[in-house]
Amino acid sequence: MRFGVLFEGSQFDTAGLDYSRHYRDELDLASEVEQMGYDNIWVPEHHFVRDGYCCQPLTFAAALAARTSKIRIGSYISLMPLHNPIAIAEQAAWVDAISGGRLDLGFGQGYRKEEFTAFGVDGAIKHKRMEEGAAIVRKLLDSENVTFQGQFHSIPEPITIYPRPVQKPFPIWVAGRGKLATDRVAREGYNLAAAGDPQQVELFAQACKRHGRRVEDFKIAQLRFGYCAETVKQAWDDAEPAIHYLLSRYSKWIAENQTLPGDESIAKLKPVGELRKDHPVSFFGLPLLLGTPADLINLIEDLNRQGPFTDLVYNMAPPGLSLDQARKGMRLFAKEVIPHFRKQ
């Protein structure tokens, strides 16, 4: 199993925002993450978020590539329907060249109506735009003299993007929730970017079989949220305000858009100081990865038993944690949790 850290770019939006300083701090911490022994750094995409949530994952990835030398860097996930696939392919090729072949591309269709409206995209057909866009990006990265005719995009004359990427074939991940979305991922032969639901792994395995593919030939990632500390009390003392902020923000987005299952109701979320009483707290229907190293080993093993996966994408530095707290949690996880799985 590989272990990656998700950096959102977010900060507490009640603390007086200093975007430049915060991004520099995250880049500093990311360079340390490489030395701690993590395999990946992942960056997401959402727009119009006051707390500074990453809205340009490939720009962030380029900065990360310049500050690191070995660790892989990826988007988890880029909102493909909002973008021109030729531009995404060219940016990805540049970052792959800058990083020496360390970039992973993760695509998803998104769910926030505000984003679709602002970008002039019909959210009702987001899955079609995502599917077509991902196909064009893959074709441009893996082939030369590319033409394409689709519902939304046309490349009538052959084009070749430069620089050519270092990696071939290019590693692409696609997010999918539910049977139809997961079937598309398997049908097109992408790695699966999941959000913690082990049933999705089984759906993916079934879909691979239907389409004549072997699930063993693909990577499967699971995104989870949390924090690691020496004791459960210390984990909550350090991280409860940050975890509450994180859950509140995502719950608000989900409730507003009513397109995702899980913990939709903000009203159910207890205030800071009370949230820990529900330990282990669930998010997207599964427990947060919050607790001691032994707790996290058990939680990860349980998740893997329910639906085997190859990569953990761990958001363990939610907005509200200090840089020192995030560093401390990451170091403890790297020291005591990752080696347990390396032995297997």
C-alpha positions in Angstrom: 0.0 0.0 0.0 1.2 3.5 -0.9 0.5 6.5 1.4 -0.1 10.0 0.2 -1.0 13.3 1.9 -3.6 15.6 0.5 -2.9 19.4 0.7 -6.0 21.5 0.2 -4.4 24.9 0.3 -7.1 25.9 2.8 -6.8 27.9 6.0 -9.2 28.9 8.8 -11.2 31.7 7.1 -11.9 33.2 10.5 -8.2 33.8 11.4 -7.3 36.6 9.1 -6.3 35.2 5.7 -2.7 35.5 4.4 -2.8 33.4 1.3 0.9 33.9 0.3 2.3 33.0 3.6 0.0 30.0 4.0 0.9 28.6 0.5 4.6 29.0 1.3 4.1 27.2 4.5 2.3 24.3 2.8 5.1 24.1 0.2 7.7 24.0 3.0 5.7 21.2 4.7 5.3 19.3 1.5 9.1 19.2 1.0 9.4 17.7 4.5 6.7 15.1 3.7 9.0 13.7 1.0 11.7 13.1 3.6 9.2 11.5 6.0 8.7 8.6 3.6 5.3 9.3 2.0 4.8 8.1 -1.6 2.5 10.9 -2.9 1.3 14.4 -2.5 -2.2 15.1 -3.8 -3.9 18.3 -4.5 -7.7 18.9 -5.2 -9.8 21.4 -7.1 -12.7 23.6 -6.0 -13.5 27.2 -6.9 -14.7 30.4 -5.1 -13.8 29.2 -1.6 -12.7 32.0 0.6 -10.4 29.9 2.7 -8.0 29.5 -0.2 -8.9 25.9 -1.3 -6.8 24.9 -4.3 -8.5 26.0 -7.5 -5.5 25.3 -9.8 -4.2 21.8 -9.0 -1.6 21.7 -11.9 -0.2 25.1 -10.9 0.1 23.8 -7.3 1.6 20.5 -8.7 4.3 22.5 -10.6 5.3 24.3 -7.4 5.4 21.1 -5.5 7.6 19.5 -8.3 10.1 22.3 -7.9 10.3 21.8 -4.2 10.7 17.9 -4.2 12.8 15.4 -6.1 11.3 11.9 -5.6 7.8 11.9 -4.3 4.9 11.5 -6.8 2.5 14.4 -7.2 -1.1 14.2 -8.4 -4.5 15.9 -8.7 -7.2 14.4 -6.6 -9.2 15.5 -8.4 -9.3 18.0 -11.3 -12.8 19.0 -12.3 -12.5 17.9 -16.0 -15.9 19.3 -17.2 -14.8 22.9 -16.3 -11.7 22.8 -18.5 -10.4 22.6 -22.1 -8.8 19.2 -22.4 -6.0 20.4 -24.7 -5.0 23.0 -22.1 -5.0 20.3 -19.4 -2.9 18.0 -21.4 -0.3 20.6 -22.2 -0.1 21.7 -18.5 0.2 18.0 -17.5 3.0 17.4 -20.0 4.9 20.5 -18.6 4.5 19.4 -15.0 5.6 15.8 -15.9 8.7 17.2 -17.6 9.5 19.6 -14.7 9.0 16.7 -12.2 11.0 14.1 -14.1 7.9 11.9 -14.7 6.3 12.1 -11.3 2.8 13.4 -12.1 -0.5 11.5 -11.7 -3.7 13.0 -13.2 -7.0 12.5 -11.3 -10.2 13.6 -12.9 -13.8 13.9 -11.6 -17.0 15.4 -12.8 -17.6 17.7 -9.7 -20.9 18.4 -8.0 -21.1 22.0 -7.0 -23.7 23.9 -9.0 -22.0 27.2 -8.3 -18.9 26.0 -10.2 -20.9 24.8 -13.2 -22.9 28.0 -13.4 -19.8 30.2 -13.2 -17.9 28.2 -15.9 -20.9 28.1 -18.2 -21.2 24.3 -18.0 -24.5 22.3 -18.0 -24.2 20.3 -14.8 -26.8 17.8 -16.1 -24.3 16.4 -18.6 -21.2 16.8 -16.5 -20.5 13.1 -16.7 -20.4 13.2 -20.5 -18.1 16.2 -20.6 -15.8 14.5 -18.0 -15.7 11.3 -20.0 -14.9 13.0 -23.3 -12.4 15.4 -21.8 -10.5 12.6 -20.1 -10.4 10.6 -23.3 -8.9 13.6 -25.2 -6.3 14.3 -22.5 -5.2 10.6 -22.5 -5.0 10.6 -26.3 -2.9 13.7 -26.4 -0.5 12.6 -23.7 0.0 9.1 -25.1 -0.1 9.7 -28.8 1.1 12.1 -31.5 -0.8 13.6 -34.5 -4.1 13.4 -32.6 -7.5 14.2 -34.1 -10.8 14.0 -32.3 -14.5 14.5 -33.0 -16.8 14.5 -30.0 -20.0 16.0 -28.7 -18.2 19.0 -27.0 -14.7 19.1 -28.5 -13.2 18.9 -32.0 -9.6 18.5 -33.1 -10.1 18.4 -36.9 -6.4 18.7 -37.9 -3.7 16.5 -36.3 -1.9 18.1 -33.3 1.0 17.0 -31.1 1.5 18.6 -27.7 5.0 19.5 -26.5 6.9 18.7 -24.4 6.1 15.1 -24.7 5.5 13.6 -21.3 8.1 11.5 -19.6 5.6 8.8 -18.7 4.0 6.5 -21.2 1.3 5.5 -20.8 0.4 8.4 -18.6 -1.1 7.5 -15.2 -4.7 8.7 -15.1 -7.2 8.2 -12.3 -11.0 8.9 -12.5 -13.4 9.4 -9.6 -16.7 7.7 -9.6 -19.5 7.2 -7.1 -22.2 4.7 -7.8 -22.5 1.8 -10.3 -22.8 3.7 -13.5 -19.8 6.1 -12.8 -17.7 3.2 -11.6 -18.5 1.2 -14.7 -17.3 4.0 -16.9 -14.0 4.0 -15.1 -13.5 0.3 -15.6 -14.7 0.4 -19.2 -12.2 3.0 -20.2 -9.4 1.5 -18.2 -8.5 4.2 -15.7 -7.3 3.8 -12.1 -10.0 4.3 -9.6 -10.1 7.4 -7.4 -12.6 6.6 -4.6 -13.9 8.6 -1.6 -13.7 5.9 1.1 -16.6 3.6 0.2 -15.4 0.0 0.1 -18.5 -1.0 -1.9 -17.1 1.0 -4.7 -14.1 -1.3 -4.9 -16.4 -4.3 -5.4 -18.4 -2.4 -8.0 -15.1 -1.6 -9.8 -14.0 -5.3 -9.7 -17.3 -6.4 -11.1 -17.1 -3.8 -13.8 -13.6 -4.8 -14.8 -14.7 -8.4 -15.2 -17.7 -7.3 -17.4 -15.3 -5.4 -19.6 -12.7 -8.1 -19.9 -10.2 -6.4 -17.6 -8.3 -7.5 -14.6 -8.8 -5.4 -11.5 -5.3 -6.3 -10.4 -4.0 -4.3 -13.3 -5.3 -1.0 -11.8 -4.6 1.2 -8.8 -7.4 1.9 -6.4 -7.1 4.9 -4.1 -9.3 5.8 -1.1 -9.6 9.3 0.2 -9.9 9.7 4.0 -9.7 12.5 6.5 -8.3 12.7 10.0 -5.3 13.2 12.3 -2.7 11.1 14.1 -1.6 11.7 17.7 -0.1 9.8 20.7 -3.5 9.6 22.4 -7.1 9.9 21.2 -7.5 12.9 23.6 -4.5 14.6 22.1 -5.8 14.0 18.6 -9.1 15.7 19.5 -7.5 18.5 21.5 -5.3 19.3 18.5 -7.7 18.7 15.7 -11.3 19.1 16.8 -11.8 22.7 15.6 -10.1 21.8 12.3 -12.1 18.6 11.9 -15.3 20.5 12.7 -14.5 23.2 10.1 -13.7 20.5 7.5 -16.9 18.6 8.1 -19.0 21.7 8.2 -17.7 22.9 4.8 -18.2 19.6 3.0 -21.5 19.0 4.6 -22.7 22.4 3.4 -21.6 21.8 -0.1 -23.2 18.4 -0.2 -26.5 19.6 1.3 -26.6 22.6 -1.1 -26.1 20.3 -4.2 -28.0 17.2 -3.0 -26.0 15.0 -5.4 -23.9 12.9 -3.0 -24.9 10.4 -0.4 -23.3 10.5 3.0 -23.5 12.9 5.9 -25.7 15.5 4.2 -27.1 17.3 7.2 -25.2 20.1 8.8 -27.8 20.2 11.6 -26.5 16.8 12.8 -23.0 18.1 13.3 -22.3 18.8 16.9 -20.4 21.9 17.9 -16.7 22.0 18.8 -16.3 20.5 22.2 -19.1 18.0 21.7 -18.0 16.5 18.4 -15.5 14.2 20.1 -18.2 12.5 22.1 -19.3 10.7 18.9 -15.8 9.2 18.4 -15.2 7.6 16.0 -16.9 10.3 14.0 -18.0 9.3 10.5 -17.7 11.2 7.2 -19.1 9.9 3.9 -20.5 7.1 6.0 -17.1 5.8 7.3 -15.0 6.6 10.4 -12.5 9.4 10.3 -8.9 8.2 10.4 -8.4 10.1 13.7 -6.7 8.6 16.7 -3.5 6.9 17.8 -1.2 5.0 15.4 -2.7 1.7 16.6 -6.2 3.0 16.0 -5.3 4.1 12.5 -3.6 0.8 11.7 -6.8 -1.0 12.7 -9.1 1.4 10.8 -7.0 1.2 7.6 -6.8 -2.6 7.8 -10.6 -2.8 8.3 -11.2 -0.5 5.3 -8.8 -2.6 3.2 -10.6 -5.9 4.2 -13.9 -4.5 3.1 -12.5 -3.4 -0.2 -8.8 -3.9 -1.1 -7.1 -0.7 -2.3 -3.6 0.2 -3.3 -3.3 3.9 -2.2 -4.4 5.9 0.8 -5.0 9.6 0.1 -5.0 11.1 3.6 -6.1 14.6 4.4 -4.4 14.9 7.7 -3.7 18.7 7.7 -7.2 20.2 7.7 -7.6 23.9 7.8 -7.3 25.1 11.4 -4.3 22.9 12.4 -1.1 24.8 13.0 1.9 24.0 10.8 3.6 22.4 13.8 0.5 20.3 14.6 0.2 19.0 11.0 3.9 18.3 10.9 3.8 16.4 14.2 0.8 14.3 13.0 2.4 13.5 9.7 5.7 12.5 11.3 4.0 10.2 13.8 1.9 8.5 11.1 5.0 8.0 8.9 7.0 6.6 11.8 4.5 4.2 13.3 1.7 3.5 10.8 3.4 3.3 7.4 6.1 0.8 8.4 3.4 -1.6 9.6 2.0 -1.8 6.1 5.5 -1.9 4.4 6.1 -5.2 6.2 3.1 -6.8 4.5 
